[in-house]
Structure formats: structure tokens, C-alpha cells
């Protein structure tokens, strides 16, 4: 079995397994031909090669967000109805050589022996009260509640927001409303749905996961390849939270 990972917007893969290198299940051993990747830390700064080697030697792993150094054979250069540069290059750092890196969004773990593991999307993992979970698990439970209760919701997305004063992340559920947004807000659906989602999460996932608030949206923002833009939703949640604080 040769592992392979990529994306629609790359017209192929950016990492692969190999017949001429040691392999391990669910790991990759090399960058794809013509691909140059860099690893970014939580502050979006490039992790230098010597720092990566030290982390792998001392801790057995070096994790970070992958960024692609263009040009890359097959990668997109324009989008239909979207600004390609804004989607893939906005707010991205440059290499030491001055090349603007391309956003991808996968979390990678570099391990001893040159093995690399894909850890999912950087914005899909959350830490709630010291317990790591994925947004997908929470979304599946909440979508189940939507179907069981017949709520006027098209789909939901779960995001974690770090509180301004520090402490555990706060769980926000973003719900795409069926119908008019004004009616949903005036009817107090956000507070009512928060109770429904909390009950479902406590019963089917973990009672320690507490729903902080529900954010009502008309549509969930998505990338050109139809992935939920959680960072955009996090920004909306923060904006609503700051608005509420200013009113107080």
C-alpha cells in the first residue's frame, strides 16, 4: 500500500509513500515530485530545519501547519467567483528567500526515520477543558439533533474560541439558518438551539463539553474545494463576543 495525500486545488498530491524508502502504516516518506513544503508553528512562523530536527530527537515528533512553496506543478492559479490570491496567499508568511508561501491547512507530524503523518486540518482540532476532540465529532452529534428535532437548520459547524482572559477554549456552534435570519434572531433560536445541542453532546459525546453560544449564520463559509472555513467562523464568533462585551 502506497500512501498518497493531496487536494483538488493541487491537481494531485503533495506527499507520498515510496517503494525505495522505509514505510509505516498511515505515514508518508517523501514530498511529491516538484513539491517544496515548509512547516509553520502556531504563530504562522516557519519552523527552521534545525529546530525540527531537535524536536524530533528530543520529543519524537515535530508538529505544525504545512505550507507550500510555489511554484508547484498542477496547483491552481485562479478560482471561479473567488479571489485566488486572497484565498491561498493572504496573510501567509514568506520564506527566507522572499517567496510568499501558499496556504494549505493540513497539520503534519514529522517523526524519526523521515516519516510524516497527516493529523487533519489545523482548524478541525479543539481542546475543550483539557480534552482534545475534533469538530467533526461535535458536528455529527449536533446534525443528528437537528434531524431528530426537525430544527430549521441547514448544517452546523463547531469552532473553539480561546477566551480573552485565558483558560479553556469556548465551544461555539455555528448554525446555518433555513429561512430569514431576522426571524431566527427575533425568535431567540440561538439560545433554544444551544440547549438542544448541549443535551445531544452530553448524551452522545461528553458531558464535559459545554456549548458556550450558538452563532446564527445564513451560510457556512467554504473554500473553493468546499471545506468549511473555520477561521472565518472563529472571526465572526469573536466579533459577536466583542460586540456583546462593548454593550455591557
Buried (B, 14 or more C-beta within 10 A) or exposed (E): EEBEBBBEBBEBBBBBBEEEEEBBEEBBBBBBEEBBBBBBEEEBEBBEEEEBEEBBEEEEBBBBBBBBBEEBEBBBEEBEEEEBEEBBBEEBEEEEEEEBBBBBBBBBBBBEEBBBBBBBBBBBBBEBEEEEBBBBBBBBBBBEBBEEEEBBBBBBBBBBBEEEEEEBBBBBBBBBBEEEEEEBEEEEBBEEBBEBBBBBBBEBBBEEBBBBBBBBBEEBBEBBEEBBBBEBBBBBBBEBBEEEEEEE
